[in-house]
Amino acid sequence: MILRKHHRVLVLGVTGRQGTFWTSEMIKYGVNVVGGVNPRKAGARHLGRPVYATAREVSGEFDVALMFVPPMAAKEASFDACKAGAKLVICLAEHIPSHDVMEMLAVATLYDSRIVGPNTAGLVTPGQSFAGIMPAFNRRIFRTGSVGVVSRSGSLGALACLHLTQAGLGQSAFFGVGGDPVIGTTTREALEIFDRDEGTSAVAICGEIGGMAEEEAAEYATDMRKPVVAFIAGRSSPPGKRMGHAGAIVEGDSGGYASKRRSMEAAGVAVADLPSELPQLIECARR
């Protein structure tokens, strides 16, 4: 699911400091924020929107649940959102216990919801909508275009979008899949979403060492109708060191830079040595 202007967003944890700041920016951007959730402030209004005790009180009146909640509250918050009919649950928190995440994914499947994250920076569709902690309002980074960007890292994804914008390409959408070991929507699934999107003509993957996300995405990219390019962070990481995200765990040769690059290149995906090379690789792949 690519976030669109018509999608209605409910913000769980809307009254906290981060929830307040980013919800305010979303409203200024034109995002259709229908309200927020905080059981202790139910019945109040915040940022001009109603505050509810649970998402189920707003059942059927929102499409996307954006969660500004602490890790130990994430499971129950996601259950609440899924049972209320959320099509998409965006989980920003990291350090959620893996067994909680697995329960979250099981419940989401039961209620036909999709979870993005945990540890995601969110989603952006330039000129339409955004949900999360990405600076969609910064026109030096995000502009309307036709390149879909998939990233495990918010900061790396923002850097890739910056280079695309500077090159005059822009983005059809940004999809932050998250950097935890167990996540909902995978890099491969995000690739499938962009492959079906008529507004996307090419895709840039921002990967990193650890896990098998890039190798699995490469399997799908082999038969894609659209060109795919990639940058993989961690080429110079020392062996045995944990780098960055909790998902950046390398065991033996599995999940390492070399294996990821080999998989991508074998699938016909051009791999950049630097994020600044992504626009040029996209232009070459389109010829």
WOQUI-V50442 format. One record per run of one state. SS is the DSSP state (hx for helix, st for strand, lp for the rest). FROM is the first residue (numbers start at 1). TO is the last residue. If there is no record, write none. Layout:
# WOQUI-V50442
SS,FROM,TO ; SS,FROM,TO
This chain:
# WOQUI-V50442
lp,1,7 ; st,8,12 ; lp,13,16 ; hx,17,29 ; lp,30,31 ; st,32,37 ; lp,38,38 ; hx,39,41 ; lp,42,44 ; st,45,46 ; lp,47,48 ; st,49,52 ; lp,53,54 ; hx,55,58 ; lp,59,63 ; st,64,67 ; lp,68,70 ; hx,71,83 ; lp,84,87 ; st,88,91 ; lp,92,97 ; hx,98,110 ; lp,111,113 ; st,114,117 ; lp,118,121 ; st,122,125 ; lp,126,128 ; st,129,132 ; lp,133,143 ; st,144,151 ; lp,152,153 ; hx,154,166 ; lp,167,170 ; st,171,176 ; lp,177,186 ; hx,187,196 ; lp,197,201 ; st,202,208 ; lp,209,212 ; hx,213,221 ; lp,222,226 ; st,227,233 ; lp,234,250 ; st,251,251 ; lp,252,253 ; st,254,254 ; lp,255,256 ; hx,257,266 ; lp,267,269 ; st,270,272 ; lp,273,274 ; hx,275,286 ; lp,287,287
